[in-house]
Amino acid sequence: MKPLVLLWAVLVAMTPAGVANAQASGGCTQVAQRLSEAAAKINENASAYWGNRAQFVDGIFGGASSTVPNAMQAAEQNRAQGEALRAAMPSTLAGFRELVAMARSQSCLSATQLAAIVEPTIKLAKRVNFDQFPQELPESTSDTGPPQLPR
């Protein structure tokens, strides 16, 4: 009878720990999923930003400026879309960093797995944050050239 009581006591004592581990792993699964989704969103927004920037540069400086009739309007639209993506990047990155902190605190991913997600994502976001669209060409091309020294 004592072994049976001891067995039940051990099982009852282990059950809360098992439930807690199952809940923690479910929480880790959710955190890992949210982290992956946030990284994908940053990647998607960065790709869209660089695409808009490339189209802007082509519309202003490239071949499209002479072949496309409304190249300046399209370029300005690309600039506006790119600037909107860039303006949203700091808050998106802050949310991503919160998820990283949560994943670290819960030990959801190994350091190698976390680094594989975090490092390239933060690098992409920082590149977008610190980039600026190139300045447009001046209306008059006669003013272009290096500045003159005073005489």
PyMOL CGO cylinders between C-alpha atoms (Angstrom):
from pymol import cmd
from pymol.cgo import CYLINDER

trace = [
    CYLINDER, 0.00, 0.00, 0.00, 2.84, 2.42, 0.82, 0.3, 1, 1, 1, 1, 1, 1,
    CYLINDER, 2.84, 2.42, 0.82, 4.45, 2.00, -2.66, 0.3, 1, 1, 1, 1, 1, 1,
    CYLINDER, 4.45, 2.00, -2.66, 1.08, 2.78, -4.31, 0.3, 1, 1, 1, 1, 1, 1,
    CYLINDER, 1.08, 2.78, -4.31, 0.63, 5.93, -2.19, 0.3, 1, 1, 1, 1, 1, 1,
    CYLINDER, 0.63, 5.93, -2.19, 4.21, 6.95, -2.92, 0.3, 1, 1, 1, 1, 1, 1,
    CYLINDER, 4.21, 6.95, -2.92, 3.65, 6.43, -6.67, 0.3, 1, 1, 1, 1, 1, 1,
    CYLINDER, 3.65, 6.43, -6.67, 0.52, 8.60, -6.61, 0.3, 1, 1, 1, 1, 1, 1,
    CYLINDER, 0.52, 8.60, -6.61, 2.33, 11.30, -4.65, 0.3, 1, 1, 1, 1, 1, 1,
    CYLINDER, 2.33, 11.30, -4.65, 5.13, 11.35, -7.23, 0.3, 1, 1, 1, 1, 1, 1,
    CYLINDER, 5.13, 11.35, -7.23, 2.65, 11.47, -10.12, 0.3, 1, 1, 1, 1, 1, 1,
    CYLINDER, 2.65, 11.47, -10.12, 0.66, 14.29, -8.52, 0.3, 1, 1, 1, 1, 1, 1,
    CYLINDER, 0.66, 14.29, -8.52, 3.86, 16.21, -7.84, 0.3, 1, 1, 1, 1, 1, 1,
    CYLINDER, 3.86, 16.21, -7.84, 5.06, 15.75, -11.44, 0.3, 1, 1, 1, 1, 1, 1,
    CYLINDER, 5.06, 15.75, -11.44, 1.77, 16.73, -13.08, 0.3, 1, 1, 1, 1, 1, 1,
    CYLINDER, 1.77, 16.73, -13.08, 1.97, 20.48, -12.39, 0.3, 1, 1, 1, 1, 1, 1,
    CYLINDER, 1.97, 20.48, -12.39, 5.57, 20.50, -13.64, 0.3, 1, 1, 1, 1, 1, 1,
    CYLINDER, 5.57, 20.50, -13.64, 4.52, 18.63, -16.79, 0.3, 1, 1, 1, 1, 1, 1,
    CYLINDER, 4.52, 18.63, -16.79, 1.63, 21.02, -17.39, 0.3, 1, 1, 1, 1, 1, 1,
    CYLINDER, 1.63, 21.02, -17.39, 3.90, 24.01, -16.82, 0.3, 1, 1, 1, 1, 1, 1,
    CYLINDER, 3.90, 24.01, -16.82, 6.48, 22.62, -19.26, 0.3, 1, 1, 1, 1, 1, 1,
    CYLINDER, 6.48, 22.62, -19.26, 3.77, 21.99, -21.85, 0.3, 1, 1, 1, 1, 1, 1,
    CYLINDER, 3.77, 21.99, -21.85, 2.46, 25.53, -21.41, 0.3, 1, 1, 1, 1, 1, 1,
    CYLINDER, 2.46, 25.53, -21.41, 5.98, 26.95, -21.61, 0.3, 1, 1, 1, 1, 1, 1,
    CYLINDER, 5.98, 26.95, -21.61, 6.74, 25.03, -24.78, 0.3, 1, 1, 1, 1, 1, 1,
    CYLINDER, 6.74, 25.03, -24.78, 3.43, 26.20, -26.22, 0.3, 1, 1, 1, 1, 1, 1,
    CYLINDER, 3.43, 26.20, -26.22, 4.41, 29.74, -25.25, 0.3, 1, 1, 1, 1, 1, 1,
    CYLINDER, 4.41, 29.74, -25.25, 7.82, 29.23, -26.81, 0.3, 1, 1, 1, 1, 1, 1,
    CYLINDER, 7.82, 29.23, -26.81, 6.22, 27.94, -29.96, 0.3, 1, 1, 1, 1, 1, 1,
    CYLINDER, 6.22, 27.94, -29.96, 4.08, 31.05, -30.13, 0.3, 1, 1, 1, 1, 1, 1,
    CYLINDER, 4.08, 31.05, -30.13, 7.03, 33.36, -29.38, 0.3, 1, 1, 1, 1, 1, 1,
    CYLINDER, 7.03, 33.36, -29.38, 9.17, 31.63, -32.01, 0.3, 1, 1, 1, 1, 1, 1,
    CYLINDER, 9.17, 31.63, -32.01, 6.34, 31.92, -34.54, 0.3, 1, 1, 1, 1, 1, 1,
    CYLINDER, 6.34, 31.92, -34.54, 5.81, 35.62, -33.78, 0.3, 1, 1, 1, 1, 1, 1,
    CYLINDER, 5.81, 35.62, -33.78, 9.57, 36.20, -33.98, 0.3, 1, 1, 1, 1, 1, 1,
    CYLINDER, 9.57, 36.20, -33.98, 9.72, 34.50, -37.36, 0.3, 1, 1, 1, 1, 1, 1,
    CYLINDER, 9.72, 34.50, -37.36, 6.74, 36.53, -38.62, 0.3, 1, 1, 1, 1, 1, 1,
    CYLINDER, 6.74, 36.53, -38.62, 8.29, 39.80, -37.42, 0.3, 1, 1, 1, 1, 1, 1,
    CYLINDER, 8.29, 39.80, -37.42, 11.59, 38.94, -39.12, 0.3, 1, 1, 1, 1, 1, 1,
    CYLINDER, 11.59, 38.94, -39.12, 9.72, 38.13, -42.34, 0.3, 1, 1, 1, 1, 1, 1,
    CYLINDER, 9.72, 38.13, -42.34, 7.86, 41.46, -42.15, 0.3, 1, 1, 1, 1, 1, 1,
    CYLINDER, 7.86, 41.46, -42.15, 11.10, 43.39, -41.69, 0.3, 1, 1, 1, 1, 1, 1,
    CYLINDER, 11.10, 43.39, -41.69, 12.63, 41.48, -44.61, 0.3, 1, 1, 1, 1, 1, 1,
    CYLINDER, 12.63, 41.48, -44.61, 9.57, 42.16, -46.77, 0.3, 1, 1, 1, 1, 1, 1,
    CYLINDER, 9.57, 42.16, -46.77, 9.50, 45.87, -45.89, 0.3, 1, 1, 1, 1, 1, 1,
    CYLINDER, 9.50, 45.87, -45.89, 13.25, 46.24, -46.47, 0.3, 1, 1, 1, 1, 1, 1,
    CYLINDER, 13.25, 46.24, -46.47, 12.96, 44.56, -49.87, 0.3, 1, 1, 1, 1, 1, 1,
    CYLINDER, 12.96, 44.56, -49.87, 10.05, 46.82, -50.80, 0.3, 1, 1, 1, 1, 1, 1,
    CYLINDER, 10.05, 46.82, -50.80, 12.01, 49.87, -49.62, 0.3, 1, 1, 1, 1, 1, 1,
    CYLINDER, 12.01, 49.87, -49.62, 15.05, 49.00, -51.73, 0.3, 1, 1, 1, 1, 1, 1,
    CYLINDER, 15.05, 49.00, -51.73, 12.80, 48.24, -54.71, 0.3, 1, 1, 1, 1, 1, 1,
    CYLINDER, 12.80, 48.24, -54.71, 11.14, 51.66, -54.41, 0.3, 1, 1, 1, 1, 1, 1,
    CYLINDER, 11.14, 51.66, -54.41, 14.52, 53.31, -54.02, 0.3, 1, 1, 1, 1, 1, 1,
    CYLINDER, 14.52, 53.31, -54.02, 15.90, 51.57, -57.12, 0.3, 1, 1, 1, 1, 1, 1,
    CYLINDER, 15.90, 51.57, -57.12, 12.85, 52.59, -59.14, 0.3, 1, 1, 1, 1, 1, 1,
    CYLINDER, 12.85, 52.59, -59.14, 13.22, 56.16, -57.86, 0.3, 1, 1, 1, 1, 1, 1,
    CYLINDER, 13.22, 56.16, -57.86, 16.88, 56.28, -58.88, 0.3, 1, 1, 1, 1, 1, 1,
    CYLINDER, 16.88, 56.28, -58.88, 16.03, 54.83, -62.29, 0.3, 1, 1, 1, 1, 1, 1,
    CYLINDER, 16.03, 54.83, -62.29, 13.21, 57.33, -62.73, 0.3, 1, 1, 1, 1, 1, 1,
    CYLINDER, 13.21, 57.33, -62.73, 15.37, 60.32, -61.84, 0.3, 1, 1, 1, 1, 1, 1,
    CYLINDER, 15.37, 60.32, -61.84, 18.85, 59.37, -63.04, 0.3, 1, 1, 1, 1, 1, 1,
    CYLINDER, 18.85, 59.37, -63.04, 18.45, 56.28, -65.21, 0.3, 1, 1, 1, 1, 1, 1,
    CYLINDER, 18.45, 56.28, -65.21, 17.05, 55.39, -68.58, 0.3, 1, 1, 1, 1, 1, 1,
    CYLINDER, 17.05, 55.39, -68.58, 13.43, 55.73, -67.45, 0.3, 1, 1, 1, 1, 1, 1,
    CYLINDER, 13.43, 55.73, -67.45, 13.89, 59.48, -67.01, 0.3, 1, 1, 1, 1, 1, 1,
    CYLINDER, 13.89, 59.48, -67.01, 14.18, 59.92, -70.77, 0.3, 1, 1, 1, 1, 1, 1,
    CYLINDER, 14.18, 59.92, -70.77, 11.90, 57.13, -72.00, 0.3, 1, 1, 1, 1, 1, 1,
    CYLINDER, 11.90, 57.13, -72.00, 8.93, 57.21, -69.63, 0.3, 1, 1, 1, 1, 1, 1,
    CYLINDER, 8.93, 57.21, -69.63, 6.71, 60.29, -70.07, 0.3, 1, 1, 1, 1, 1, 1,
    CYLINDER, 6.71, 60.29, -70.07, 5.67, 60.55, -66.39, 0.3, 1, 1, 1, 1, 1, 1,
    CYLINDER, 5.67, 60.55, -66.39, 8.96, 59.37, -64.89, 0.3, 1, 1, 1, 1, 1, 1,
    CYLINDER, 8.96, 59.37, -64.89, 9.13, 62.22, -62.38, 0.3, 1, 1, 1, 1, 1, 1,
    CYLINDER, 9.13, 62.22, -62.38, 5.63, 61.48, -61.04, 0.3, 1, 1, 1, 1, 1, 1,
    CYLINDER, 5.63, 61.48, -61.04, 6.39, 57.77, -60.78, 0.3, 1, 1, 1, 1, 1, 1,
    CYLINDER, 6.39, 57.77, -60.78, 9.69, 58.55, -59.07, 0.3, 1, 1, 1, 1, 1, 1,
    CYLINDER, 9.69, 58.55, -59.07, 7.97, 60.78, -56.53, 0.3, 1, 1, 1, 1, 1, 1,
    CYLINDER, 7.97, 60.78, -56.53, 5.42, 58.05, -55.87, 0.3, 1, 1, 1, 1, 1, 1,
    CYLINDER, 5.42, 58.05, -55.87, 8.28, 55.57, -55.31, 0.3, 1, 1, 1, 1, 1, 1,
    CYLINDER, 8.28, 55.57, -55.31, 9.92, 58.06, -52.96, 0.3, 1, 1, 1, 1, 1, 1,
    CYLINDER, 9.92, 58.06, -52.96, 6.71, 58.48, -50.95, 0.3, 1, 1, 1, 1, 1, 1,
    CYLINDER, 6.71, 58.48, -50.95, 6.20, 54.72, -50.68, 0.3, 1, 1, 1, 1, 1, 1,
    CYLINDER, 6.20, 54.72, -50.68, 9.83, 54.20, -49.67, 0.3, 1, 1, 1, 1, 1, 1,
    CYLINDER, 9.83, 54.20, -49.67, 9.72, 56.97, -47.09, 0.3, 1, 1, 1, 1, 1, 1,
    CYLINDER, 9.72, 56.97, -47.09, 6.56, 55.47, -45.57, 0.3, 1, 1, 1, 1, 1, 1,
    CYLINDER, 6.56, 55.47, -45.57, 8.31, 52.10, -45.25, 0.3, 1, 1, 1, 1, 1, 1,
    CYLINDER, 8.31, 52.10, -45.25, 11.38, 53.75, -43.74, 0.3, 1, 1, 1, 1, 1, 1,
    CYLINDER, 11.38, 53.75, -43.74, 9.28, 55.75, -41.26, 0.3, 1, 1, 1, 1, 1, 1,
    CYLINDER, 9.28, 55.75, -41.26, 7.58, 52.57, -40.02, 0.3, 1, 1, 1, 1, 1, 1,
    CYLINDER, 7.58, 52.57, -40.02, 10.83, 50.63, -39.61, 0.3, 1, 1, 1, 1, 1, 1,
    CYLINDER, 10.83, 50.63, -39.61, 11.86, 51.92, -36.13, 0.3, 1, 1, 1, 1, 1, 1,
    CYLINDER, 11.86, 51.92, -36.13, 8.62, 50.78, -34.50, 0.3, 1, 1, 1, 1, 1, 1,
    CYLINDER, 8.62, 50.78, -34.50, 8.72, 47.48, -36.37, 0.3, 1, 1, 1, 1, 1, 1,
    CYLINDER, 8.72, 47.48, -36.37, 12.30, 46.94, -35.20, 0.3, 1, 1, 1, 1, 1, 1,
    CYLINDER, 12.30, 46.94, -35.20, 11.36, 47.83, -31.61, 0.3, 1, 1, 1, 1, 1, 1,
    CYLINDER, 11.36, 47.83, -31.61, 8.60, 45.21, -31.66, 0.3, 1, 1, 1, 1, 1, 1,
    CYLINDER, 8.60, 45.21, -31.66, 11.04, 42.67, -33.08, 0.3, 1, 1, 1, 1, 1, 1,
    CYLINDER, 11.04, 42.67, -33.08, 13.55, 43.44, -30.31, 0.3, 1, 1, 1, 1, 1, 1,
    CYLINDER, 13.55, 43.44, -30.31, 10.83, 42.92, -27.69, 0.3, 1, 1, 1, 1, 1, 1,
    CYLINDER, 10.83, 42.92, -27.69, 10.12, 39.50, -29.16, 0.3, 1, 1, 1, 1, 1, 1,
    CYLINDER, 10.12, 39.50, -29.16, 13.85, 38.71, -29.13, 0.3, 1, 1, 1, 1, 1, 1,
    CYLINDER, 13.85, 38.71, -29.13, 14.04, 39.66, -25.45, 0.3, 1, 1, 1, 1, 1, 1,
    CYLINDER, 14.04, 39.66, -25.45, 11.02, 37.48, -24.73, 0.3, 1, 1, 1, 1, 1, 1,
    CYLINDER, 11.02, 37.48, -24.73, 12.54, 34.54, -26.59, 0.3, 1, 1, 1, 1, 1, 1,
    CYLINDER, 12.54, 34.54, -26.59, 15.81, 34.98, -24.68, 0.3, 1, 1, 1, 1, 1, 1,
    CYLINDER, 15.81, 34.98, -24.68, 14.08, 35.23, -21.31, 0.3, 1, 1, 1, 1, 1, 1,
    CYLINDER, 14.08, 35.23, -21.31, 12.11, 32.04, -21.95, 0.3, 1, 1, 1, 1, 1, 1,
    CYLINDER, 12.11, 32.04, -21.95, 15.10, 30.24, -23.53, 0.3, 1, 1, 1, 1, 1, 1,
    CYLINDER, 15.10, 30.24, -23.53, 12.90, 29.37, -26.50, 0.3, 1, 1, 1, 1, 1, 1,
    CYLINDER, 12.90, 29.37, -26.50, 15.70, 29.14, -29.05, 0.3, 1, 1, 1, 1, 1, 1,
    CYLINDER, 15.70, 29.14, -29.05, 19.36, 28.31, -28.79, 0.3, 1, 1, 1, 1, 1, 1,
    CYLINDER, 19.36, 28.31, -28.79, 21.85, 31.14, -29.07, 0.3, 1, 1, 1, 1, 1, 1,
    CYLINDER, 21.85, 31.14, -29.07, 22.79, 29.95, -32.57, 0.3, 1, 1, 1, 1, 1, 1,
    CYLINDER, 22.79, 29.95, -32.57, 19.18, 29.81, -33.75, 0.3, 1, 1, 1, 1, 1, 1,
    CYLINDER, 19.18, 29.81, -33.75, 18.45, 33.23, -32.28, 0.3, 1, 1, 1, 1, 1, 1,
    CYLINDER, 18.45, 33.23, -32.28, 21.56, 34.76, -33.84, 0.3, 1, 1, 1, 1, 1, 1,
    CYLINDER, 21.56, 34.76, -33.84, 20.63, 33.32, -37.24, 0.3, 1, 1, 1, 1, 1, 1,
    CYLINDER, 20.63, 33.32, -37.24, 17.30, 35.16, -37.08, 0.3, 1, 1, 1, 1, 1, 1,
    CYLINDER, 17.30, 35.16, -37.08, 18.27, 38.31, -35.21, 0.3, 1, 1, 1, 1, 1, 1,
    CYLINDER, 18.27, 38.31, -35.21, 21.55, 39.45, -36.76, 0.3, 1, 1, 1, 1, 1, 1,
    CYLINDER, 21.55, 39.45, -36.76, 20.50, 39.64, -40.43, 0.3, 1, 1, 1, 1, 1, 1,
    CYLINDER, 20.50, 39.64, -40.43, 17.10, 41.07, -39.55, 0.3, 1, 1, 1, 1, 1, 1,
    CYLINDER, 17.10, 41.07, -39.55, 18.49, 43.89, -37.43, 0.3, 1, 1, 1, 1, 1, 1,
    CYLINDER, 18.49, 43.89, -37.43, 21.12, 44.60, -40.09, 0.3, 1, 1, 1, 1, 1, 1,
    CYLINDER, 21.12, 44.60, -40.09, 18.39, 44.95, -42.75, 0.3, 1, 1, 1, 1, 1, 1,
    CYLINDER, 18.39, 44.95, -42.75, 16.31, 47.22, -40.53, 0.3, 1, 1, 1, 1, 1, 1,
    CYLINDER, 16.31, 47.22, -40.53, 19.27, 49.45, -39.66, 0.3, 1, 1, 1, 1, 1, 1,
    CYLINDER, 19.27, 49.45, -39.66, 20.26, 49.80, -43.31, 0.3, 1, 1, 1, 1, 1, 1,
    CYLINDER, 20.26, 49.80, -43.31, 16.76, 51.02, -44.12, 0.3, 1, 1, 1, 1, 1, 1,
    CYLINDER, 16.76, 51.02, -44.12, 16.64, 53.31, -41.05, 0.3, 1, 1, 1, 1, 1, 1,
    CYLINDER, 16.64, 53.31, -41.05, 19.88, 55.07, -41.92, 0.3, 1, 1, 1, 1, 1, 1,
    CYLINDER, 19.88, 55.07, -41.92, 19.42, 55.29, -45.67, 0.3, 1, 1, 1, 1, 1, 1,
    CYLINDER, 19.42, 55.29, -45.67, 18.31, 58.43, -47.46, 0.3, 1, 1, 1, 1, 1, 1,
    CYLINDER, 18.31, 58.43, -47.46, 16.91, 58.78, -50.93, 0.3, 1, 1, 1, 1, 1, 1,
    CYLINDER, 16.91, 58.78, -50.93, 19.35, 60.52, -53.25, 0.3, 1, 1, 1, 1, 1, 1,
    CYLINDER, 19.35, 60.52, -53.25, 18.82, 64.17, -53.97, 0.3, 1, 1, 1, 1, 1, 1,
    CYLINDER, 18.82, 64.17, -53.97, 17.12, 64.92, -57.24, 0.3, 1, 1, 1, 1, 1, 1,
    CYLINDER, 17.12, 64.92, -57.24, 18.96, 66.57, -60.07, 0.3, 1, 1, 1, 1, 1, 1,
    CYLINDER, 18.96, 66.57, -60.07, 18.74, 70.36, -60.06, 0.3, 1, 1, 1, 1, 1, 1,
    CYLINDER, 18.74, 70.36, -60.06, 16.43, 71.98, -62.64, 0.3, 1, 1, 1, 1, 1, 1,
    CYLINDER, 16.43, 71.98, -62.64, 19.31, 73.75, -64.33, 0.3, 1, 1, 1, 1, 1, 1,
    CYLINDER, 19.31, 73.75, -64.33, 22.33, 71.65, -65.25, 0.3, 1, 1, 1, 1, 1, 1,
    CYLINDER, 22.33, 71.65, -65.25, 24.52, 74.72, -65.74, 0.3, 1, 1, 1, 1, 1, 1,
    CYLINDER, 24.52, 74.72, -65.74, 25.03, 74.94, -61.96, 0.3, 1, 1, 1, 1, 1, 1,
    CYLINDER, 25.03, 74.94, -61.96, 26.43, 71.45, -61.67, 0.3, 1, 1, 1, 1, 1, 1,
    CYLINDER, 26.43, 71.45, -61.67, 30.09, 70.95, -60.95, 0.3, 1, 1, 1, 1, 1, 1,
    CYLINDER, 30.09, 70.95, -60.95, 32.41, 71.42, -58.05, 0.3, 1, 1, 1, 1, 1, 1,
    CYLINDER, 32.41, 71.42, -58.05, 32.06, 74.58, -55.97, 0.3, 1, 1, 1, 1, 1, 1,
    CYLINDER, 32.06, 74.58, -55.97, 34.44, 77.42, -56.87, 0.3, 1, 1, 1, 1, 1, 1,
    CYLINDER, 34.44, 77.42, -56.87, 37.01, 78.65, -54.39, 0.3, 1, 1, 1, 1, 1, 1,
    CYLINDER, 37.01, 78.65, -54.39, 36.78, 82.32, -53.43, 0.3, 1, 1, 1, 1, 1, 1,
    CYLINDER, 36.78, 82.32, -53.43, 39.22, 84.62, -55.25, 0.3, 1, 1, 1, 1, 1, 1,
]
cmd.load_cgo(trace, "trace")
